[in-house]
Amino acid sequence: MSTIKAAQHFKSLSWVYPYGKYRGYPLEDVVELDPHYVRWCCDELPGFRLDPTARAELEVNEENM
């Protein structure tokens, strides 16, 4: 798998949920509203990975909960 194709699997803060209870919401909003849900997605959904900026934002919001 090429580096470019592999990088496409990482979710950025502008990525919009196409499913679940936050369907239609950008990841940036969900990280703020419900960081535990985003962590669940990372842990339980195959291939759900965050880019470095989104991961850092998630960690900050988890600490503030």
mmCIF file of the N, C-alpha and C atoms, coordinates in Angstrom:
data_MODEL
# 
_entry.id   MODEL 
# 
loop_
_atom_site.group_PDB 
_atom_site.id 
_atom_site.type_symbol 
_atom_site.label_atom_id 
_atom_site.label_alt_id 
_atom_site.label_comp_id 
_atom_site.label_asym_id 
_atom_site.label_entity_id 
_atom_site.label_seq_id 
_atom_site.pdbx_PDB_ins_code 
_atom_site.Cartn_x 
_atom_site.Cartn_y 
_atom_site.Cartn_z 
_atom_site.occupancy 
_atom_site.B_iso_or_equiv 
_atom_site.pdbx_formal_charge 
_atom_site.auth_seq_id 
_atom_site.auth_comp_id 
_atom_site.auth_asym_id 
_atom_site.auth_atom_id 
_atom_site.pdbx_PDB_model_num 
ATOM 1   N N  . MET A 1 1  ? 0.854   -1.177 0.000  1.00 0.00 ? 1  MET A N  1 
ATOM 2   C CA . MET A 1 1  ? 0.000   0.000  0.000  1.00 0.00 ? 1  MET A CA 1 
ATOM 3   C C  . MET A 1 1  ? 0.891   1.229  0.000  1.00 0.00 ? 1  MET A C  1 
ATOM 4   N N  . SER A 1 2  ? 0.580   2.190  -0.822 1.00 0.00 ? 2  SER A N  1 
ATOM 5   C CA . SER A 1 2  ? 1.406   3.389  -0.903 1.00 0.00 ? 2  SER A CA 1 
ATOM 6   C C  . SER A 1 2  ? 1.172   4.286  0.313  1.00 0.00 ? 2  SER A C  1 
ATOM 7   N N  . THR A 1 3  ? 2.129   5.158  0.563  1.00 0.00 ? 3  THR A N  1 
ATOM 8   C CA . THR A 1 3  ? 2.038   6.078  1.695  1.00 0.00 ? 3  THR A CA 1 
ATOM 9   C C  . THR A 1 3  ? 0.827   6.995  1.546  1.00 0.00 ? 3  THR A C  1 
ATOM 10  N N  . ILE A 1 4  ? 0.584   7.485  0.353  1.00 0.00 ? 4  ILE A N  1 
ATOM 11  C CA . ILE A 1 4  ? -0.548  8.392  0.134  1.00 0.00 ? 4  ILE A CA 1 
ATOM 12  C C  . ILE A 1 4  ? -1.864  7.674  0.402  1.00 0.00 ? 4  ILE A C  1 
ATOM 13  N N  . LYS A 1 5  ? -2.010  6.478  -0.093 1.00 0.00 ? 5  LYS A N  1 
ATOM 14  C CA . LYS A 1 5  ? -3.253  5.738  0.112  1.00 0.00 ? 5  LYS A CA 1 
ATOM 15  C C  . LYS A 1 5  ? -3.455  5.410  1.590  1.00 0.00 ? 5  LYS A C  1 
ATOM 16  N N  . ALA A 1 6  ? -2.413  5.035  2.296  1.00 0.00 ? 6  ALA A N  1 
ATOM 17  C CA . ALA A 1 6  ? -2.510  4.723  3.723  1.00 0.00 ? 6  ALA A CA 1 
ATOM 18  C C  . ALA A 1 6  ? -2.917  5.954  4.511  1.00 0.00 ? 6  ALA A C  1 
ATOM 19  N N  . ALA A 1 7  ? -2.398  7.102  4.155  1.00 0.00 ? 7  ALA A N  1 
ATOM 20  C CA . ALA A 1 7  ? -2.715  8.337  4.883  1.00 0.00 ? 7  ALA A CA 1 
ATOM 21  C C  . ALA A 1 7  ? -4.183  8.714  4.746  1.00 0.00 ? 7  ALA A C  1 
ATOM 22  N N  . GLN A 1 8  ? -4.848  8.280  3.686  1.00 0.00 ? 8  GLN A N  1 
ATOM 23  C CA . GLN A 1 8  ? -6.249  8.605  3.475  1.00 0.00 ? 8  GLN A CA 1 
ATOM 24  C C  . GLN A 1 8  ? -7.155  7.960  4.520  1.00 0.00 ? 8  GLN A C  1 
ATOM 25  N N  . HIS A 1 9  ? -6.656  6.965  5.226  1.00 0.00 ? 9  HIS A N  1 
ATOM 26  C CA . HIS A 1 9  ? -7.452  6.293  6.238  1.00 0.00 ? 9  HIS A CA 1 
ATOM 27  C C  . HIS A 1 9  ? -7.511  7.085  7.547  1.00 0.00 ? 9  HIS A C  1 
ATOM 28  N N  . PHE A 1 10 ? -6.651  8.072  7.699  1.00 0.00 ? 10 PHE A N  1 
ATOM 29  C CA . PHE A 1 10 ? -6.640  8.869  8.923  1.00 0.00 ? 10 PHE A CA 1 
ATOM 30  C C  . PHE A 1 10 ? -7.694  9.958  8.841  1.00 0.00 ? 10 PHE A C  1 
ATOM 31  N N  . LYS A 1 11 ? -8.462  10.098 9.910  1.00 0.00 ? 11 LYS A N  1 
ATOM 32  C CA . LYS A 1 11 ? -9.541  11.078 9.947  1.00 0.00 ? 11 LYS A CA 1 
ATOM 33  C C  . LYS A 1 11 ? -9.000  12.424 10.429 1.00 0.00 ? 11 LYS A C  1 
ATOM 34  N N  . SER A 1 12 ? -9.328  13.486 9.716  1.00 0.00 ? 12 SER A N  1 
ATOM 35  C CA . SER A 1 12 ? -8.961  14.831 10.126 1.00 0.00 ? 12 SER A CA 1 
ATOM 36  C C  . SER A 1 12 ? -10.143 15.459 10.863 1.00 0.00 ? 12 SER A C  1 
ATOM 37  N N  . LEU A 1 13 ? -9.917  16.597 11.483 1.00 0.00 ? 13 LEU A N  1 
ATOM 38  C CA . LEU A 1 13 ? -10.989 17.260 12.233 1.00 0.00 ? 13 LEU A CA 1 
ATOM 39  C C  . LEU A 1 13 ? -12.150 17.676 11.332 1.00 0.00 ? 13 LEU A C  1 
ATOM 40  N N  . SER A 1 14 ? -11.907 17.827 10.042 1.00 0.00 ? 14 SER A N  1 
ATOM 41  C CA . SER A 1 14 ? -12.983 18.238 9.121  1.00 0.00 ? 14 SER A CA 1 
ATOM 42  C C  . SER A 1 14 ? -13.791 17.046 8.586  1.00 0.00 ? 14 SER A C  1 
ATOM 43  N N  . TRP A 1 15 ? -13.340 15.819 8.858  1.00 0.00 ? 15 TRP A N  1 
ATOM 44  C CA . TRP A 1 15 ? -14.058 14.627 8.407  1.00 0.00 ? 15 TRP A CA 1 
ATOM 45  C C  . TRP A 1 15 ? -15.451 14.602 9.046  1.00 0.00 ? 15 TRP A C  1 
ATOM 46  N N  . VAL A 1 16 ? -16.466 14.235 8.264  1.00 0.00 ? 16 VAL A N  1 
ATOM 47  C CA . VAL A 1 16 ? -17.855 14.222 8.733  1.00 0.00 ? 16 VAL A CA 1 
ATOM 48  C C  . VAL A 1 16 ? -18.305 12.773 8.924  1.00 0.00 ? 16 VAL A C  1 
ATOM 49  N N  . TYR A 1 17 ? -18.885 12.496 10.108 1.00 0.00 ? 17 TYR A N  1 
ATOM 50  C CA . TYR A 1 17 ? -19.395 11.147 10.398 1.00 0.00 ? 17 TYR A CA 1 
ATOM 51  C C  . TYR A 1 17 ? -20.507 10.784 9.424  1.00 0.00 ? 17 TYR A C  1 
ATOM 52  N N  . PRO A 1 18 ? -20.372 9.676  8.691  1.00 0.00 ? 18 PRO A N  1 
ATOM 53  C CA . PRO A 1 18 ? -21.430 9.246  7.778  1.00 0.00 ? 18 PRO A CA 1 
ATOM 54  C C  . PRO A 1 18 ? -22.391 8.255  8.427  1.00 0.00 ? 18 PRO A C  1 
ATOM 55  N N  . TYR A 1 19 ? -22.220 7.979  9.713  1.00 0.00 ? 19 TYR A N  1 
ATOM 56  C CA . TYR A 1 19 ? -23.001 6.947  10.396 1.00 0.00 ? 19 TYR A CA 1 
ATOM 57  C C  . TYR A 1 19 ? -23.087 7.275  11.885 1.00 0.00 ? 19 TYR A C  1 
ATOM 58  N N  . GLY A 1 20 ? -23.893 6.505  12.572 1.00 0.00 ? 20 GLY A N  1 
ATOM 59  C CA . GLY A 1 20 ? -23.970 6.592  14.029 1.00 0.00 ? 20 GLY A CA 1 
ATOM 60  C C  . GLY A 1 20 ? -24.755 7.789  14.540 1.00 0.00 ? 20 GLY A C  1 
ATOM 61  N N  . LYS A 1 21 ? -24.697 7.961  15.835 1.00 0.00 ? 21 LYS A N  1 
ATOM 62  C CA . LYS A 1 21 ? -25.501 9.011  16.467 1.00 0.00 ? 21 LYS A CA 1 
ATOM 63  C C  . LYS A 1 21 ? -25.029 10.418 16.124 1.00 0.00 ? 21 LYS A C  1 
ATOM 64  N N  . TYR A 1 22 ? -23.827 10.541 15.568 1.00 0.00 ? 22 TYR A N  1 
ATOM 65  C CA . TYR A 1 22 ? -23.316 11.857 15.164 1.00 0.00 ? 22 TYR A CA 1 
ATOM 66  C C  . TYR A 1 22 ? -23.229 12.002 13.650 1.00 0.00 ? 22 TYR A C  1 
ATOM 67  N N  . ARG A 1 23 ? -24.068 11.246 12.956 1.00 0.00 ? 23 ARG A N  1 
ATOM 68  C CA . ARG A 1 23 ? -24.115 11.321 11.492 1.00 0.00 ? 23 ARG A CA 1 
ATOM 69  C C  . ARG A 1 23 ? -24.308 12.784 11.061 1.00 0.00 ? 23 ARG A C  1 
ATOM 70  N N  . GLY A 1 24 ? -23.442 13.231 10.151 1.00 0.00 ? 24 GLY A N  1 
ATOM 71  C CA . GLY A 1 24 ? -23.528 14.594 9.634  1.00 0.00 ? 24 GLY A CA 1 
ATOM 72  C C  . GLY A 1 24 ? -22.706 15.606 10.421 1.00 0.00 ? 24 GLY A C  1 
ATOM 73  N N  . TYR A 1 25 ? -22.158 15.200 11.552 1.00 0.00 ? 25 TYR A N  1 
ATOM 74  C CA . TYR A 1 25 ? -21.343 16.100 12.364 1.00 0.00 ? 25 TYR A CA 1 
ATOM 75  C C  . TYR A 1 25 ? -19.873 15.960 11.975 1.00 0.00 ? 25 TYR A C  1 
ATOM 76  N N  . PRO A 1 26 ? -19.140 17.085 11.912 1.00 0.00 ? 26 PRO A N  1 
ATOM 77  C CA . PRO A 1 26 ? -17.698 16.975 11.690 1.00 0.00 ? 26 PRO A CA 1 
ATOM 78  C C  . PRO A 1 26 ? -17.013 16.428 12.937 1.00 0.00 ? 26 PRO A C  1 
ATOM 79  N N  . LEU A 1 27 ? -15.939 15.716 12.734 1.00 0.00 ? 27 LEU A N  1 
ATOM 80  C CA . LEU A 1 27 ? -15.179 15.130 13.835 1.00 0.00 ? 27 LEU A CA 1 
ATOM 81  C C  . LEU A 1 27 ? -14.797 16.195 14.864 1.00 0.00 ? 27 LEU A C  1 
ATOM 82  N N  . GLU A 1 28 ? -14.465 17.379 14.412 1.00 0.00 ? 28 GLU A N  1 
ATOM 83  C CA . GLU A 1 28 ? -14.088 18.464 15.324 1.00 0.00 ? 28 GLU A CA 1 
ATOM 84  C C  . GLU A 1 28 ? -15.176 18.717 16.373 1.00 0.00 ? 28 GLU A C  1 
ATOM 85  N N  . ASP A 1 29 ? -16.428 18.716 15.955 1.00 0.00 ? 29 ASP A N  1 
ATOM 86  C CA . ASP A 1 29 ? -17.543 18.938 16.883 1.00 0.00 ? 29 ASP A CA 1 
ATOM 87  C C  . ASP A 1 29 ? -17.718 17.758 17.833 1.00 0.00 ? 29 ASP A C  1 
ATOM 88  N N  . VAL A 1 30 ? -17.594 16.550 17.317 1.00 0.00 ? 30 VAL A N  1 
ATOM 89  C CA . VAL A 1 30 ? -17.801 15.358 18.140 1.00 0.00 ? 30 VAL A CA 1 
ATOM 90  C C  . VAL A 1 30 ? -16.689 15.222 19.180 1.00 0.00 ? 30 VAL A C  1 
ATOM 91  N N  . VAL A 1 31 ? -15.470 15.575 18.805 1.00 0.00 ? 31 VAL A N  1 
ATOM 92  C CA . VAL A 1 31 ? -14.358 15.552 19.763 1.00 0.00 ? 31 VAL A CA 1 
ATOM 93  C C  . VAL A 1 31 ? -14.666 16.455 20.944 1.00 0.00 ? 31 VAL A C  1 
ATOM 94  N N  . GLU A 1 32 ? -15.287 17.587 20.681 1.00 0.00 ? 32 GLU A N  1 
ATOM 95  C CA . GLU A 1 32 ? -15.659 18.528 21.748 1.00 0.00 ? 32 GLU A CA 1 
ATOM 96  C C  . GLU A 1 32 ? -16.867 18.048 22.542 1.00 0.00 ? 32 GLU A C  1 
ATOM 97  N N  . LEU A 1 33 ? -17.905 17.594 21.842 1.00 0.00 ? 33 LEU A N  1 
ATOM 98  C CA . LEU A 1 33 ? -19.151 17.189 22.479 1.00 0.00 ? 33 LEU A CA 1 
ATOM 99  C C  . LEU A 1 33 ? -19.041 15.872 23.250 1.00 0.00 ? 33 LEU A C  1 
ATOM 100 N N  . ASP A 1 34 ? -18.350 14.912 22.652 1.00 0.00 ? 34 ASP A N  1 
ATOM 101 C CA . ASP A 1 34 ? -18.352 13.553 23.201 1.00 0.00 ? 34 ASP A CA 1 
ATOM 102 C C  . ASP A 1 34 ? -17.034 12.835 22.885 1.00 0.00 ? 34 ASP A C  1 
ATOM 103 N N  . PRO A 1 35 ? -15.939 13.257 23.534 1.00 0.00 ? 35 PRO A N  1 
ATOM 104 C CA . PRO A 1 35 ? -14.649 12.634 23.236 1.00 0.00 ? 35 PRO A CA 1 
ATOM 105 C C  . PRO A 1 35 ? -14.619 11.142 23.541 1.00 0.00 ? 35 PRO A C  1 
ATOM 106 N N  . HIS A 1 36 ? -15.452 10.683 24.469 1.00 0.00 ? 36 HIS A N  1 
ATOM 107 C CA . HIS A 1 36 ? -15.497 9.255  24.789 1.00 0.00 ? 36 HIS A CA 1 
ATOM 108 C C  . HIS A 1 36 ? -16.035 8.442  23.602 1.00 0.00 ? 36 HIS A C  1 
ATOM 109 N N  . TYR A 1 37 ? -16.960 9.014  22.845 1.00 0.00 ? 37 TYR A N  1 
ATOM 110 C CA . TYR A 1 37 ? -17.475 8.344  21.651 1.00 0.00 ? 37 TYR A CA 1 
ATOM 111 C C  . TYR A 1 37 ? -16.375 8.213  20.594 1.00 0.00 ? 37 TYR A C  1 
ATOM 112 N N  . VAL A 1 38 ? -15.605 9.280  20.421 1.00 0.00 ? 38 VAL A N  1 
ATOM 113 C CA . VAL A 1 38 ? -14.515 9.239  19.447 1.00 0.00 ? 38 VAL A CA 1 
ATOM 114 C C  . VAL A 1 38 ? -13.482 8.200  19.877 1.00 0.00 ? 38 VAL A C  1 
ATOM 115 N N  . ARG A 1 39 ? -13.167 8.138  21.160 1.00 0.00 ? 39 ARG A N  1 
ATOM 116 C CA . ARG A 1 39 ? -12.224 7.131  21.667 1.00 0.00 ? 39 ARG A CA 1 
ATOM 117 C C  . ARG A 1 39 ? -12.778 5.733  21.404 1.00 0.00 ? 39 ARG A C  1 
ATOM 118 N N  . TRP A 1 40 ? -14.088 5.545  21.625 1.00 0.00 ? 40 TRP A N  1 
ATOM 119 C CA . TRP A 1 40 ? -14.709 4.253  21.355 1.00 0.00 ? 40 TRP A CA 1 
ATOM 120 C C  . TRP A 1 40 ? -14.533 3.885  19.879 1.00 0.00 ? 40 TRP A C  1 
ATOM 121 N N  . CYS A 1 41 ? -14.767 4.855  18.993 1.00 0.00 ? 41 CYS A N  1 
ATOM 122 C CA . CYS A 1 41 ? -14.605 4.597  17.559 1.00 0.00 ? 41 CYS A CA 1 
ATOM 123 C C  . CYS A 1 41 ? -13.174 4.158  17.253 1.00 0.00 ? 41 CYS A C  1 
ATOM 124 N N  . CYS A 1 42 ? -12.200 4.837  17.862 1.00 0.00 ? 42 CYS A N  1 
ATOM 125 C CA . CYS A 1 42 ? -10.787 4.485  17.640 1.00 0.00 ? 42 CYS A CA 1 
ATOM 126 C C  . CYS A 1 42 ? -10.487 3.071  18.125 1.00 0.00 ? 42 CYS A C  1 
ATOM 127 N N  . ASP A 1 43 ? -11.061 2.712  19.249 1.00 0.00 ? 43 ASP A N  1 
ATOM 128 C CA . ASP A 1 43 ? -10.781 1.405  19.859 1.00 0.00 ? 43 ASP A CA 1 
ATOM 129 C C  . ASP A 1 43 ? -11.556 0.263  19.217 1.00 0.00 ? 43 ASP A C  1 
ATOM 130 N N  . GLU A 1 44 ? -12.756 0.534  18.729 1.00 0.00 ? 44 GLU A N  1 
ATOM 131 C CA . GLU A 1 44 ? -13.655 -0.547 18.304 1.00 0.00 ? 44 GLU A CA 1 
ATOM 132 C C  . GLU A 1 44 ? -13.898 -0.666 16.804 1.00 0.00 ? 44 GLU A C  1 
ATOM 133 N N  . LEU A 1 45 ? -13.704 0.391  16.053 1.00 0.00 ? 45 LEU A N  1 
ATOM 134 C CA . LEU A 1 45 ? -14.000 0.338  14.617 1.00 0.00 ? 45 LEU A CA 1 
ATOM 135 C C  . LEU A 1 45 ? -12.719 0.101  13.828 1.00 0.00 ? 45 LEU A C  1 
ATOM 136 N N  . PRO A 1 46 ? -12.648 -1.011 13.109 1.00 0.00 ? 46 PRO A N  1 
ATOM 137 C CA . PRO A 1 46 ? -11.448 -1.306 12.321 1.00 0.00 ? 46 PRO A CA 1 
ATOM 138 C C  . PRO A 1 46 ? -11.156 -0.177 11.329 1.00 0.00 ? 46 PRO A C  1 
ATOM 139 N N  . GLY A 1 47 ? -9.919  0.273  11.312 1.00 0.00 ? 47 GLY A N  1 
ATOM 140 C CA . GLY A 1 47 ? -9.510  1.298  10.364 1.00 0.00 ? 47 GLY A CA 1 
ATOM 141 C C  . GLY A 1 47 ? -9.831  2.722  10.780 1.00 0.00 ? 47 GLY A C  1 
ATOM 142 N N  . PHE A 1 48 ? -10.463 2.911  11.942 1.00 0.00 ? 48 PHE A N  1 
ATOM 143 C CA . PHE A 1 48 ? -10.791 4.272  12.389 1.00 0.00 ? 48 PHE A CA 1 
ATOM 144 C C  . PHE A 1 48 ? -9.569  4.830  13.115 1.00 0.00 ? 48 PHE A C  1 
ATOM 145 N N  . ARG A 1 49 ? -8.848  5.698  12.419 1.00 0.00 ? 49 ARG A N  1 
ATOM 146 C CA . ARG A 1 49 ? -7.635  6.282  12.977 1.00 0.00 ? 49 ARG A CA 1 
ATOM 147 C C  . ARG A 1 49 ? -7.681  7.787  12.786 1.00 0.00 ? 49 ARG A C  1 
ATOM 148 N N  . LEU A 1 50 ? -7.105  8.503  13.733 1.00 0.00 ? 50 LEU A N  1 
ATOM 149 C CA . LEU A 1 50 ? -7.082  9.957  13.682 1.00 0.00 ? 50 LEU A CA 1 
ATOM 150 C C  . LEU A 1 50 ? -5.729  10.457 13.189 1.00 0.00 ? 50 LEU A C  1 
ATOM 151 N N  . ASP A 1 51 ? -5.751  11.577 12.463 1.00 0.00 ? 51 ASP A N  1 
ATOM 152 C CA . ASP A 1 51 ? -4.477  12.186 12.099 1.00 0.00 ? 51 ASP A CA 1 
ATOM 153 C C  . ASP A 1 51 ? -3.889  12.828 13.368 1.00 0.00 ? 51 ASP A C  1 
ATOM 154 N N  . PRO A 1 52 ? -2.632  13.225 13.349 1.00 0.00 ? 52 PRO A N  1 
ATOM 155 C CA . PRO A 1 52 ? -1.991  13.746 14.560 1.00 0.00 ? 52 PRO A CA 1 
ATOM 156 C C  . PRO A 1 52 ? -2.714  14.943 15.196 1.00 0.00 ? 52 PRO A C  1 
ATOM 157 N N  . THR A 1 53 ? -3.241  15.841 14.392 1.00 0.00 ? 53 THR A N  1 
ATOM 158 C CA . THR A 1 53 ? -3.952  17.005 14.924 1.00 0.00 ? 53 THR A CA 1 
ATOM 159 C C  . THR A 1 53 ? -5.234  16.584 15.629 1.00 0.00 ? 53 THR A C  1 
ATOM 160 N N  . ALA A 1 54 ? -5.987  15.700 15.014 1.00 0.00 ? 54 ALA A N  1 
ATOM 161 C CA . ALA A 1 54 ? -7.237  15.220 15.617 1.00 0.00 ? 54 ALA A CA 1 
ATOM 162 C C  . ALA A 1 54 ? -6.955  14.429 16.887 1.00 0.00 ? 54 ALA A C  1 
ATOM 163 N N  . ARG A 1 55 ? -5.895  13.622 16.876 1.00 0.00 ? 55 ARG A N  1 
ATOM 164 C CA . ARG A 1 55 ? -5.537  12.836 18.068 1.00 0.00 ? 55 ARG A CA 1 
ATOM 165 C C  . ARG A 1 55 ? -5.178  13.763 19.233 1.00 0.00 ? 55 ARG A C  1 
ATOM 166 N N  . ALA A 1 56 ? -4.409  14.810 18.961 1.00 0.00 ? 56 ALA A N  1 
ATOM 167 C CA . ALA A 1 56 ? -4.025  15.762 20.004 1.00 0.00 ? 56 ALA A CA 1 
ATOM 168 C C  . ALA A 1 56 ? -5.259  16.459 20.572 1.00 0.00 ? 56 ALA A C  1 
ATOM 169 N N  . GLU A 1 57 ? -6.184  16.841 19.706 1.00 0.00 ? 57 GLU A N  1 
ATOM 170 C CA . GLU A 1 57 ? -7.417  17.500 20.145 1.00 0.00 ? 57 GLU A CA 1 
ATOM 171 C C  . GLU A 1 57 ? -8.257  16.554 21.006 1.00 0.00 ? 57 GLU A C  1 
ATOM 172 N N  . LEU A 1 58 ? -8.331  15.296 20.612 1.00 0.00 ? 58 LEU A N  1 
ATOM 173 C CA . LEU A 1 58 ? -9.065  14.301 21.389 1.00 0.00 ? 58 LEU A CA 1 
ATOM 174 C C  . LEU A 1 58 ? -8.458  14.170 22.783 1.00 0.00 ? 58 LEU A C  1 
ATOM 175 N N  . GLU A 1 59 ? -7.156  14.072 22.869 1.00 0.00 ? 59 GLU A N  1 
ATOM 176 C CA . GLU A 1 59 ? -6.489  13.911 24.163 1.00 0.00 ? 59 GLU A CA 1 
ATOM 177 C C  . GLU A 1 59 ? -6.741  15.114 25.076 1.00 0.00 ? 59 GLU A C  1 
ATOM 178 N N  . VAL A 1 60 ? -6.722  16.318 24.522 1.00 0.00 ? 60 VAL A N  1 
ATOM 179 C CA . VAL A 1 60 ? -7.006  17.521 25.308 1.00 0.00 ? 60 VAL A CA 1 
ATOM 180 C C  . VAL A 1 60 ? -8.435  17.468 25.835 1.00 0.00 ? 60 VAL A C  1 
ATOM 181 N N  . ASN A 1 61 ? -9.379  17.106 24.985 1.00 0.00 ? 61 ASN A N  1 
ATOM 182 C CA . ASN A 1 61 ? -10.779 17.072 25.402 1.00 0.00 ? 61 ASN A CA 1 
ATOM 183 C C  . ASN A 1 61 ? -11.062 15.944 26.397 1.00 0.00 ? 61 ASN A C  1 
ATOM 184 N N  . GLU A 1 62 ? -10.364 14.831 26.263 1.00 0.00 ? 62 GLU A N  1 
ATOM 185 C CA . GLU A 1 62 ? -10.531 13.746 27.236 1.00 0.00 ? 62 GLU A CA 1 
ATOM 186 C C  . GLU A 1 62 ? -10.055 14.187 28.625 1.00 0.00 ? 62 GLU A C  1 
ATOM 187 N N  . GLU A 1 63 ? -8.959  14.931 28.664 1.00 0.00 ? 63 GLU A N  1 
ATOM 188 C CA . GLU A 1 63 ? -8.429  15.425 29.941 1.00 0.00 ? 63 GLU A CA 1 
ATOM 189 C C  . GLU A 1 63 ? -9.379  16.408 30.594 1.00 0.00 ? 63 GLU A C  1 
ATOM 190 N N  . ASN A 1 64 ? -10.108 17.165 29.786 1.00 0.00 ? 64 ASN A N  1 
ATOM 191 C CA . ASN A 1 64 ? -11.012 18.196 30.312 1.00 0.00 ? 64 ASN A CA 1 
ATOM 192 C C  . ASN A 1 64 ? -12.376 17.655 30.710 1.00 0.00 ? 64 ASN A C  1 
ATOM 193 N N  . MET A 1 65 ? -12.635 16.381 30.485 1.00 0.00 ? 65 MET A N  1 
ATOM 194 C CA . MET A 1 65 ? -13.952 15.805 30.831 1.00 0.00 ? 65 MET A CA 1 
ATOM 195 C C  . MET A 1 65 ? -13.966 15.351 32.274 1.00 0.00 ? 65 MET A C  1 
# 
